[in-house]
Amino acid sequence: MPLTTLCRGNQIVALVPTPTSLSISNPPSCSSANDFTKGSPSTVDESGDPALFTEGIAEICRRMGVEFRFGTKIRRLAVERKRISQVETNDGPLDADLYVLALGKDSASLVRPLGIGLPIYPVKGYSRTLSLRGWNTAPTMPLVDYDRRVGLVRFGDRFRIVGKAEFVGDDDRHDPRRAGALVDSVTDVFPELAAREVIEDWAGLRPMTPDGMPIIGPSPYENLFVNTGHGHLGLTLSCGSAAVIGSLVAGQAPEVDIAAYSVNRFRL
Ligand SMILES: Cc1cc2nc3c(=O)[nH]c(=O)nc-3n(C[C@H](O)[C@H](O)[C@H](O)COP(=O)(O)OP(=O)(O)OC[C@H]3O[C@@H](n4cnc5c(N)ncnc54)[C@H](O)[C@@H]3O)c2cc1C
């Protein structure tokens, strides 16, 4: 979807999908704080509901025979020669022909005893979802404000505000004051967001790598592949990463060059 650059004064503050009525050759100027009008097209971003997406993918996988074991905790990977021989869990051992490591920020600790170094650091972010009841003119398009470092996305009658990057280790506890501060940071532009019913609060840990790129590819163990470290873009990169891992698991060459995502690139 083409995107439009939005301005506050003469500063770029957001990218939104381009309304079809907006003329690229003759963009209106932007002058006041709430004057979101000036535009130049871009094609770099889209938005969607992550819960709907993941639940939908899970349902498709179930129909194809995938069995999910929610609540099962992996404790250790057992190794024989240069192969993973078993996964030890709180629900007993599991074994498979091939294994894919995809545990987000917890990936590193599981394979450290195997001599695989993955520099993945948890970086905390917050999300607050508000009811839109009664605000009929709320933006229907996603917004990214690079000044305030917040994203705003509408899902039907809900409005989600996300942002922040905290370096607090493994602590994923939610702090309502931090989520409230996110909302406060945009109420000068959208006063309608003040004092709305909070539908959902969430804090999560983004699995960041030093170079901001995911870690995807084979590992030193011949039946273990890695698909992790997607940082702040795990949803965006999920399908592309899955296509790469799918090819590797099937013994085929991925469609893209994966050298830049290599497990070995950090030389740990
Ligand atoms: C506030 C916020 C906003 C974001 N917004 C966006 C966005 O707009 N677009 C985007 O693309 N990305 C976004 N992200 C990033 C995205 O959420 C992550 O990149 C993505 O979740 C990473 O996916 P993952 O499956 O690799 O890891 P995770 O989602 O962390 O999943 C890892 C899973 O492994 C499980 N696990 C860990 N250890 C074990 C174990 N020992 N045994 C069993 N299970 C285990 C965990 O319970 C978890 O379910 C955002 C993140 C945050 C925090």
The ligand as an SDF file (V2000), in Angstrom:
LIG
                    3D

 53 58  0  0  0  0  0  0  0  0999 V2000
    5.5000   -3.2880   22.1810 C   0  0  0  0  0  0  0  0  0  0  0  0
    5.9510   -4.0970   20.9960 C   0  0  0  0  0  0  0  0  0  0  0  0
    5.4890   -3.7620   19.7360 C   0  0  0  0  0  0  0  0  0  0  0  0
    5.8770   -4.5030   18.6250 C   0  0  0  0  0  0  0  0  0  0  0  0
    5.4000   -4.1310   17.4040 N   0  0  0  0  0  0  0  0  0  0  0  0
    5.7860   -4.8280   16.3250 C   0  0  0  0  0  0  0  0  0  0  0  0
    5.3020   -4.4710   15.0410 C   0  0  0  0  0  0  0  0  0  0  0  0
    4.5430   -3.5140   14.8920 O   0  0  0  0  0  0  0  0  0  0  0  0
    5.7010   -5.1920   13.9680 N   0  0  0  0  0  0  0  0  0  0  0  0
    6.5510   -6.2460   14.0930 C   0  0  0  0  0  0  0  0  0  0  0  0
    6.8830   -6.8540   13.0810 O   0  0  0  0  0  0  0  0  0  0  0  0
    7.0280   -6.6180   15.2870 N   0  0  0  0  0  0  0  0  0  0  0  0
    6.6740   -5.9340   16.4010 C   0  0  0  0  0  0  0  0  0  0  0  0
    7.1760   -6.2790   17.6290 N   0  0  0  0  0  0  0  0  0  0  0  0
    8.2140   -7.3270   17.7070 C   0  0  0  0  0  0  0  0  0  0  0  0
    7.6270   -8.7380   17.7430 C   0  0  0  0  0  0  0  0  0  0  0  0
    6.6890   -8.8240   18.7980 O   0  0  0  0  0  0  0  0  0  0  0  0
    8.7830   -9.7350   17.9600 C   0  0  0  0  0  0  0  0  0  0  0  0
    9.7930   -9.5210   17.0200 O   0  0  0  0  0  0  0  0  0  0  0  0
    8.2510  -11.1510   17.8190 C   0  0  0  0  0  0  0  0  0  0  0  0
    7.2960  -11.4150   18.8280 O   0  0  0  0  0  0  0  0  0  0  0  0
    9.3590  -12.1740   17.9040 C   0  0  0  0  0  0  0  0  0  0  0  0
    8.7660  -13.4160   17.6420 O   0  0  0  0  0  0  0  0  0  0  0  0
    9.4090  -14.7740   18.1250 P   0  0  0  0  0  0  0  0  0  0  0  0
    8.4120  -15.8430   17.8370 O   0  0  0  0  0  0  0  0  0  0  0  0
   10.7930  -14.9060   17.5950 O   0  0  0  0  0  0  0  0  0  0  0  0
    9.5840  -14.6040   19.7090 O   0  0  0  0  0  0  0  0  0  0  0  0
    8.4460  -14.4830   20.7930 P   0  0  0  0  0  0  0  0  0  0  0  0
    7.2450  -13.7970   20.2540 O   0  0  0  0  0  0  0  0  0  0  0  0
    9.1310  -13.9150   22.0040 O   0  0  0  0  0  0  0  0  0  0  0  0
    8.0250  -15.9980   21.0480 O   0  0  0  0  0  0  0  0  0  0  0  0
    8.9290  -16.8940   21.6640 C   0  0  0  0  0  0  0  0  0  0  0  0
    8.0980  -17.9850   22.2960 C   0  0  0  0  0  0  0  0  0  0  0  0
    8.9660  -18.9880   22.8190 O   0  0  0  0  0  0  0  0  0  0  0  0
    8.4610  -19.3900   24.0710 C   0  0  0  0  0  0  0  0  0  0  0  0
    9.5690  -19.9230   24.8770 N   0  0  0  0  0  0  0  0  0  0  0  0
   10.6810  -19.2960   25.3120 C   0  0  0  0  0  0  0  0  0  0  0  0
   11.4660  -20.1440   26.0130 N   0  0  0  0  0  0  0  0  0  0  0  0
   10.8230  -21.3310   26.0220 C   0  0  0  0  0  0  0  0  0  0  0  0
   11.1360  -22.6080   26.5730 C   0  0  0  0  0  0  0  0  0  0  0  0
   12.2730  -22.8290   27.2640 N   0  0  0  0  0  0  0  0  0  0  0  0
   10.2600  -23.6170   26.3760 N   0  0  0  0  0  0  0  0  0  0  0  0
    9.1150  -23.4250   25.6650 C   0  0  0  0  0  0  0  0  0  0  0  0
    8.7680  -22.2490   25.1170 N   0  0  0  0  0  0  0  0  0  0  0  0
    9.6230  -21.2160   25.3050 C   0  0  0  0  0  0  0  0  0  0  0  0
    7.8880  -18.1200   24.6870 C   0  0  0  0  0  0  0  0  0  0  0  0
    6.9600  -18.4400   25.7070 O   0  0  0  0  0  0  0  0  0  0  0  0
    7.2420  -17.4910   23.4790 C   0  0  0  0  0  0  0  0  0  0  0  0
    5.9340  -17.9600   23.3030 O   0  0  0  0  0  0  0  0  0  0  0  0
    6.7810   -5.5820   18.7720 C   0  0  0  0  0  0  0  0  0  0  0  0
    7.2520   -5.9250   20.0390 C   0  0  0  0  0  0  0  0  0  0  0  0
    6.8360   -5.1960   21.1540 C   0  0  0  0  0  0  0  0  0  0  0  0
    7.3480   -5.5810   22.5110 C   0  0  0  0  0  0  0  0  0  0  0  0
  1  2  1  0
  2  3  1  0
  2 52  2  0
  3  4  2  0
  4  5  1  0
  4 50  1  0
  5  6  2  0
  6  7  1  0
  6 13  1  0
  7  8  2  0
  7  9  1  0
  9 10  1  0
 10 11  2  0
 10 12  1  0
 12 13  2  0
 13 14  1  0
 14 15  1  0
 14 50  1  0
 15 16  1  0
 16 17  1  0
 16 18  1  0
 18 19  1  0
 18 20  1  0
 20 21  1  0
 20 22  1  0
 22 23  1  0
 23 24  1  0
 24 25  2  0
 24 26  1  0
 24 27  1  0
 27 28  1  0
 28 29  2  0
 28 30  1  0
 28 31  1  0
 31 32  1  0
 32 33  1  0
 33 34  1  0
 33 48  1  0
 34 35  1  0
 35 36  1  0
 35 46  1  0
 36 37  1  0
 36 45  1  0
 37 38  2  0
 38 39  1  0
 39 40  1  0
 39 45  2  0
 40 41  1  0
 40 42  2  0
 42 43  1  0
 43 44  2  0
 44 45  1  0
 46 47  1  0
 46 48  1  0
 48 49  1  0
 50 51  2  0
 51 52  1  0
 52 53  1  0
M  END
$$$$
